Amino acid sequence: MKKKLLYMALFFVSVSISAQIGIQTPTPQNTLHVNGSLQVVKDINVGGDAGTKGNSGNRGEFLMSNGTGNTPVWKSIESENFLKVVYVGNKTNINPSSGSFTGTHNTPVSTHESYSQTYIFNVNNKIDTAYLTYNSGTGLFTVVKPGFYNIVPYVTYDLNLNPSGKTAGTANSYIQKVSPALTTLAGISTGHGERTTGLNHNLSSINFFNTGETFRIRCRYTQNFRLSGGNIHISYLTP
């Protein structure tokens, strides 16, 4: 018993002198040095002092180092200007399923908004409604959380139903803000020769949106056309 008490006394003296504790190591390199795995059942609290509990962060946050000698801090992905993917969609159908949308049949095609059609994604692979919502009936995206959005759609046109002499023309695709005012955010225009049976457009735009603002993907072609398969991903970047 006396030996145990002596060992305990020597241990506490050693701890108070070196201010370091080693678990499965005789030479601790920090105040607490664990040579093995660590299991945390509840919070990890950082910061604080002898009279104040440290911060355990919020759900979804990660712990970021502030460098040697500084208290680490909890951070959200958004606060570090990471792109957060908030929507992934696909178009796996062709519309109209029979027949075609009417083309402008004359140029310049850019002046014929009445012949344009909204590209609608019929498959929602991922949507984070804390950032935006999507109406699969109108093809409109509505912003929930203000900030910068990176919009990257890929769209295709099917021209197979046009007869000979009726496929050559000009295609325009747009990323459009609809409200509060109709504004073109990005666009592409390409010309195509006779017997073009299909075409594709890649677009990209990074713009700031306020809560409640809406946007869509818009397409038109000189000749009659159908809208076929494509996809889109939208990412959020903090302002």
C-alpha positions as CSV (number, residue, x, y, z in Angstrom):
1,M,0.0,0.0,0.0
2,K,2.8,2.4,0.9
3,K,4.5,1.6,-2.4
4,K,1.3,2.4,-4.3
5,L,0.9,5.7,-2.5
6,L,4.5,6.5,-3.3
7,Y,4.1,5.8,-7.0
8,M,1.0,8.0,-7.1
9,A,2.7,10.8,-5.4
10,L,5.7,10.6,-7.8
11,F,3.2,10.5,-10.7
12,F,1.5,13.7,-9.6
13,V,4.8,15.4,-8.9
14,S,6.0,14.4,-12.4
15,V,2.8,15.8,-14.0
16,S,3.0,19.1,-12.1
17,I,6.6,19.6,-13.1
18,S,6.4,18.6,-16.7
19,A,2.8,19.5,-17.3
20,Q,2.7,16.7,-19.9
21,I,0.8,13.4,-19.8
22,G,1.7,10.5,-22.1
23,I,-0.7,7.6,-22.8
24,Q,1.2,4.6,-24.1
25,T,4.3,6.8,-24.6
26,P,7.0,7.5,-22.0
27,T,8.0,10.7,-23.8
28,P,4.9,12.9,-24.3
29,Q,5.4,15.8,-26.7
30,N,2.4,17.8,-25.7
31,T,0.3,18.5,-22.6
32,L,-1.6,15.3,-23.5
33,H,0.0,12.9,-25.9
34,V,-2.1,9.8,-26.9
35,N,-0.2,7.1,-28.8
36,G,-3.3,5.3,-30.0
37,S,-6.9,5.8,-31.1
38,L,-9.2,8.4,-29.5
39,Q,-13.0,7.9,-29.1
40,V,-15.1,11.0,-28.5
41,V,-18.7,10.2,-27.6
42,K,-20.0,13.7,-27.3
43,D,-18.7,17.2,-27.9
44,I,-15.2,18.5,-28.9
45,N,-15.0,21.9,-27.2
46,V,-12.3,24.3,-28.4
47,G,-11.2,27.6,-26.9
48,G,-12.5,28.7,-23.5
49,D,-10.4,29.0,-20.4
50,A,-10.3,27.8,-16.8
51,G,-13.7,29.3,-16.1
52,T,-15.4,29.1,-19.5
53,K,-16.5,26.1,-21.5
54,G,-15.1,26.0,-25.1
55,N,-17.2,26.0,-28.3
56,S,-18.5,22.8,-29.7
57,G,-19.5,24.3,-33.0
58,N,-22.7,23.8,-35.0
59,R,-24.0,20.9,-37.0
60,G,-22.2,20.6,-40.4
61,E,-19.2,22.7,-39.4
62,F,-15.6,21.5,-39.5
63,L,-12.7,22.3,-37.2
64,M,-10.0,24.5,-38.8
65,S,-6.5,25.1,-37.5
66,N,-5.5,28.7,-36.8
67,G,-1.8,27.8,-36.7
68,T,0.6,26.9,-33.9
69,G,-0.3,28.4,-30.5
70,N,-3.7,29.5,-31.6
71,T,-7.1,28.1,-30.8
72,P,-8.7,26.2,-33.7
73,V,-12.2,27.3,-34.8
74,W,-15.3,25.8,-36.1
75,K,-16.1,26.9,-39.7
76,S,-18.9,26.3,-42.2
77,I,-18.0,25.2,-45.7
78,E,-19.7,28.3,-47.1
79,S,-17.7,30.7,-45.0
80,E,-14.5,29.5,-46.7
81,N,-15.8,30.2,-50.2
82,F,-16.2,26.6,-51.2
83,L,-18.6,25.8,-54.0
84,K,-21.4,23.8,-52.5
85,V,-23.4,21.8,-55.1
86,V,-27.1,22.6,-54.4
87,Y,-28.8,21.2,-57.5
88,V,-28.1,18.4,-60.0
89,G,-30.7,17.6,-62.6
90,N,-31.1,15.6,-65.8
91,K,-33.3,15.7,-68.9
92,T,-33.8,12.2,-70.1
93,N,-36.9,12.7,-72.3
94,I,-37.6,14.5,-75.6
95,N,-40.2,17.2,-75.8
96,P,-42.5,17.5,-77.5
97,S,-42.8,13.7,-77.5
98,S,-44.5,14.0,-80.9
99,G,-44.0,16.8,-83.3
100,S,-41.7,19.8,-82.8
101,F,-41.6,23.3,-81.4
102,T,-42.1,25.9,-84.2
103,G,-38.8,27.5,-85.2
104,T,-38.5,31.2,-86.3
105,H,-37.8,30.2,-89.9
106,N,-36.0,33.5,-90.4
107,T,-33.0,35.4,-89.0
108,P,-31.9,37.1,-86.8
109,V,-33.1,34.4,-84.5
110,S,-32.1,36.5,-81.4
111,T,-35.1,38.7,-81.9
112,H,-37.7,36.0,-81.6
113,E,-38.3,35.4,-77.9
114,S,-41.8,34.2,-78.7
115,Y,-40.3,31.1,-80.4
116,S,-38.1,30.2,-77.4
117,Q,-38.8,27.2,-75.1
118,T,-37.7,26.6,-71.5
119,Y,-35.5,23.6,-71.1
120,I,-37.0,21.5,-68.3
121,F,-35.1,18.9,-66.3
122,N,-37.4,16.0,-65.6
123,V,-35.1,14.2,-63.1
124,N,-34.0,15.9,-59.9
125,N,-30.9,14.0,-58.7
126,K,-30.2,16.4,-55.9
127,I,-31.8,19.6,-54.6
128,D,-31.0,21.5,-51.4
129,T,-34.1,23.6,-50.8
130,A,-32.3,25.7,-48.2
131,Y,-30.7,27.4,-51.2
132,L,-33.2,27.1,-54.1
133,T,-36.3,25.4,-55.3
134,Y,-37.2,24.1,-58.8
135,N,-40.6,23.9,-60.5
136,S,-40.5,21.0,-63.0
137,G,-43.7,22.3,-64.6
138,T,-42.3,25.8,-65.6
139,G,-38.6,25.1,-65.5
140,L,-38.1,28.0,-63.1
141,F,-35.5,28.0,-60.3
142,T,-36.3,30.2,-57.3
143,V,-33.5,31.4,-55.0
144,V,-34.0,30.9,-51.3
145,K,-30.6,31.9,-49.9
146,P,-29.0,35.0,-51.4
147,G,-25.5,34.7,-52.8
148,F,-23.5,33.8,-55.9
149,Y,-24.7,30.8,-57.9
150,N,-22.6,29.0,-60.5
151,I,-25.1,27.7,-63.1
152,V,-23.7,25.1,-65.6
153,P,-26.3,23.6,-68.0
154,Y,-25.7,21.2,-71.0
155,V,-28.6,21.2,-73.5
156,T,-29.2,19.3,-76.8
157,Y,-31.6,19.8,-79.7
158,D,-33.1,17.1,-81.9
159,L,-33.8,18.1,-85.5
160,N,-34.6,14.7,-87.0
161,L,-38.2,15.5,-87.8
162,N,-37.3,18.3,-90.2
163,P,-37.4,17.3,-93.9
164,S,-34.5,17.9,-96.4
165,G,-33.7,21.6,-96.8
166,K,-35.2,22.4,-93.4
167,T,-32.4,21.7,-90.9
168,A,-29.8,24.4,-91.6
169,G,-30.1,27.4,-89.2
170,T,-29.1,29.1,-86.1
171,A,-29.5,27.9,-82.5
172,N,-29.5,30.2,-79.4
173,S,-29.4,29.0,-75.8
174,Y,-29.5,31.2,-72.7
175,I,-29.3,31.3,-69.0
176,Q,-32.0,33.9,-68.2
177,K,-32.9,35.7,-65.0
178,V,-36.7,36.0,-65.2
179,S,-37.5,38.1,-62.1
180,P,-37.3,40.8,-61.1
181,A,-36.6,41.6,-64.8
182,L,-35.9,39.4,-67.8
183,T,-32.1,39.5,-68.1
184,T,-29.7,37.3,-70.2
185,L,-26.9,36.1,-67.9
186,A,-25.1,33.9,-70.4
187,G,-25.8,32.8,-74.0
188,I,-24.4,31.0,-77.0
189,S,-25.3,31.2,-80.7
190,T,-24.2,28.7,-83.3
191,G,-24.9,28.2,-87.0
192,H,-25.5,24.8,-88.5
193,G,-25.5,23.5,-92.1
194,E,-28.1,21.4,-93.9
195,R,-28.8,17.9,-92.6
196,T,-27.8,18.8,-89.1
197,T,-29.8,16.3,-87.0
198,G,-28.7,17.3,-83.6
199,L,-26.7,19.9,-81.7
200,N,-25.5,20.7,-78.2
201,H,-24.7,23.7,-76.1
202,N,-22.6,24.1,-72.9
203,L,-23.2,27.2,-70.9
204,S,-21.9,28.7,-67.6
205,S,-22.7,31.7,-65.5
206,I,-21.8,33.0,-62.0
207,N,-24.1,35.7,-60.8
208,F,-25.5,37.1,-57.5
209,F,-29.1,36.4,-56.7
210,N,-31.4,37.8,-54.0
211,T,-34.0,35.8,-52.3
212,G,-37.1,35.3,-54.5
213,E,-35.3,35.9,-57.8
214,T,-35.9,33.3,-60.5
215,F,-33.9,32.0,-63.5
216,R,-34.3,29.4,-66.2
217,I,-32.6,27.8,-69.2
218,R,-34.1,29.0,-72.5
219,C,-33.6,27.6,-76.1
220,R,-34.6,28.3,-79.7
221,Y,-33.7,27.4,-83.3
222,T,-34.4,28.8,-86.7
223,Q,-36.1,25.5,-87.9
224,N,-38.5,23.3,-86.0
225,F,-36.9,21.6,-83.1
226,R,-37.3,19.3,-80.2
227,L,-35.4,19.5,-76.9
228,S,-33.6,16.3,-76.0
229,G,-31.3,15.0,-73.2
230,G,-29.1,17.1,-71.1
231,N,-28.1,18.0,-67.5
232,I,-27.3,20.8,-65.1
233,H,-25.4,21.4,-61.9
234,I,-25.8,24.5,-59.7
235,S,-23.3,25.5,-57.0
236,Y,-23.5,28.1,-54.3
237,L,-20.6,30.4,-53.4
238,T,-20.8,32.8,-50.4
239,P,-21.0,36.5,-51.3
